[in-house]
Structure formats: structure tokens, C-alpha cells
């Protein structure tokens, strides 16, 4: 029986890595053919490129990543380079905190205004038609911002506090990525992942964005690390830490659900492989617990505002937006904020009747799927453009949102120069090559994991694939994709190590053949 359980787990893990490899193959192929770039007014441009435009840059980065493990020999050297990568990531974030001042915009501003209203006893954001009435799932972020506003004492001071919270979250993310790579694949993978993260400029740059994304992502990554330690040591403190971090991440941003699902899948497969059936009860308890703080905060705000708890905008609305392939809805990125402002109007148009909204939007979803069936070429183009706009924007939209959500304080000329750059200027060509190189290295890593699968080792790749799957179906843009991109770095580091080992074996084989020829 144990033999069959192990075989079943291997098949499941291999199938998951096959799907991840297919997704990475598509991203690599499109990365050598297309570029997406979000410009002014959040309008996305698509540019076709020839194979040679990026091929040599991608090849150079892949070769450098593979060579890094060969050049940096010795544990001490690898630790120094890893620390240098983390420090470089921190330095980039500190630079943006120093040279900009927070100026919240759109949803980040609306959440802060709801928090300020809660401090002042103004509950208009929670009443019918208000922001929190439509999006009650933001209660966790609003509660955090309310606490910061109360502690800081003023709006401007609270913005500074929130930016420093983002910085600490970025450091937690960087450490988690490194430790995940080390735990699964060794010191060389940790070093390469650290360097790749430091080179991925948009990740550190998003320290300016006060919307909970960075904090939730960092908590989710730390939960993945704790879950891996739990699976390895079976110590309860790591399991409890993972469950608590997941609950905190889910409370801040519901997209952490992807990490929760990935951890649950891996834990279930591990239970089947090892026969630890009581572990399934722990997994079920952790899943239930992850939702409790967010629901509790919704009831807490309901009591304070004297507004009954609302279901808010239905989930199907985000699916309708994400799969709307009609060209007339392409106001911004494909599958993101549609021209009819559906996410803002769907609840209101249904008279704030949740069941009616669900029925209307479900019918709309069926019509869109019929449109796909009747217009397959349009659907294919839409999916390609949507994926490219999310995963192949060199800056993951950070240039535009930096300009919209901050005011320059220092280095103003430098910032203006950055904002004026096009998709083929400044750092953008390098960042575009780096993206494609990471996807290619991730593909190599996923193939290796597919050939030698185990529940724990597939977890980072499974989280990344979950992000790709989620953004393919749901409403999304490149700013959302950057939350999942760092989780691919440990897998890309594994791919770099695999290429290095392969090159080493090839070189040894060639030397052996030469010796055999020269020595009769």
C-alpha cells in the first residue's frame, strides 16, 4: 500500500509540474516575441519583436546565473553574495522611500479614507453605495490602516508608518525567498535567488504602494517557508506559525488564498505519501482559521457602523471582467478594468441585491463564453494579449504607479528621466530580458521537479502556477502579477543549478573523450 501511495503522490506532483512547465514554456515563447508596456493613463501597448531582439540578452543572463554557482565556491562566499543581494534589494527600496512622498490614489486612497472615517466616526464608506459596502473584503487592510492612523496621530505620519511597514514586509519577502530556496535546493540556489531578486527592480520599487499587496505577499511567502519547515521537522510550532501567517495574509489581501490552496494541496499529498492521516485535520483547521480574522473584522465594523454585514460585489464579477474578450471593452489592459466599470457598477445596477447581481453576472459570463466559442481567433488573441500584459511588462506597471502614487522629493530630474522612458529605453530592455530568462530558468527547474517530484519541493512552483491560473481567469494586470513572480525565483535558481551541473557533466565527458584519443 505504501508503494502505491508514493506512486500516486509522484504522479500528482509530476502532473502539477507539467502544467507549470507548460505555462512557463508559453511565457518564454511569448517573451521572445512580444513586449507589453503600461504607459500614461494605464493604457497598455503591445509590441512585436524579432527573436534576436532579446535572444542574446536572455542567453547572457541565463549563462551568468548558471556560472554564478560555479564561480562562487565555498559556503562563506555564497553567504556573502546572498547577503549582498538582500542588501541591494533593501537599498533600492530605501532609495524610493527617500526620494518620494506618498500620495495615495484610487483604491489605496479609498481604503485610507475609510480608515480615517472609522477613526473620526464617519461611517459613510460603510453605508449603501460606499466603498466598503461594495468591497467588504478590504476590512483587514482598513483595520490595519485605522490602527496606524490612531497610533501615528495624523494622516501624513500614518503614510510614513505604512511605507516603513512595506519596507519591513519587503525584507521579510526577500528573506523568505532565500530561505525557501536554501531549504529545498541548497546554498547555491539561495545565492542565485537572492541575486535574481535584487536584479528584479520592480519588486523593490513597489515599496511605495500602500495597498496591502506587499505586506500580504510577504506574509504568504513566510507562511510557505514555515510550512516547508513543518513538513520537514513535524514540529507543531512551524505548523502554527504557517497557519497564523496565512490568516494574517488572507486578512490583508484575499489573493493570499492561492498560497493557502497550494500549501493545503502539498500537505494533503504529504499526508497520503506518509500515511499521517491526522495531519489532514490540521490542514482543514488551518484552512478554516485563515478565513476567521477577515470575517471577524467585517462583523466588528458592522457593529460599529450599525450597517448589516454585506456580501459585497460577487466573485463572478471579477471572472466576467477577466474573461471579457470583446474589443470594445479594452479601455485598459485586456481582462482588467473594463470600459463599463463593471466592478463599480454591477452591485449598484442590481439595486444592491446580491442574488440578482449574481444571476445577471452569471448570465453575462455565459454570453461571453459563447462569444469565445463563436470567435475562437479573437479569444486566442485576447488570452495572448492578457498574459503578455500581465507577465511581460518589463516594469510590471511600476513606472506608472510610482508616478501616480508618489510625489518627488529628491532626485526629481532622475525620476522625470525614468518616467519619460519608453519600453525600449533605460532599464526596460534589461528587465524584459531578465523576465524571460527567469521564465526559461523556471522552465528548466520545473522540468527537473517533474522528473523527480516530491510534495514539498513543488510548493514554490505550485504557488507561481496558481498565480498564473488565477490571473488568466480573473480580472488582473501586471501590477498583480508581481506578487507571484518572486516565488518563481527559487525554481529559477534550481534551473540555473541544473544547467551548471549539465554543463559540468558535458565538459567532463569531453575531457574524458580527449584523453581517450590521446592515450592509446
Secondary structure, DSSP 8 states (H G I E B T S, - for coil): -HHHHHHHHHHHHHHHHHHHHHHHHHHHHHHTTEEEEE-GGG-EEEEE--HHHHHHHHHHHHHHHHHHHHHS-SHHHHHHHHHHHHHHHHHHHHHHHHHEEE---THHHHHHHHHHHHHHT--GGGSTTSHHHH-GGGHHHHHHHHHHHHHH-SHHHHHHHHHHHHHHHHHHHHHHHHHHHHHHH-HHHHHHHHHHHHH-HHHHHGGG--SSHHHHHHHHHHHHHHHHHHHHH--HHHHHHHHHHHHHHHHH-GGGHHHHHHHHHHHHHHHHHHT-THHHHHHHHHHHHHHHHHHHHHHHHHHHHT------S-HHHHHHHHT---GGG-SSSTTSS-TT-HHHHHHHHTTT-HHHHHHHHHHHHHHHHHHHHH-HHHHHHHHHHHHHHHH-BTTTTHHHHHHHHEEE-S-HHHHHHHHT--TTSTTHHHHHHHHHHHHHHHHHHHHHHHHS--TTTTHHHHHHHHHHHHHHHSS--HHHHHHHHHHHHHHHHHHHHHHHHHHHHHHHHHHHHHHHHH--
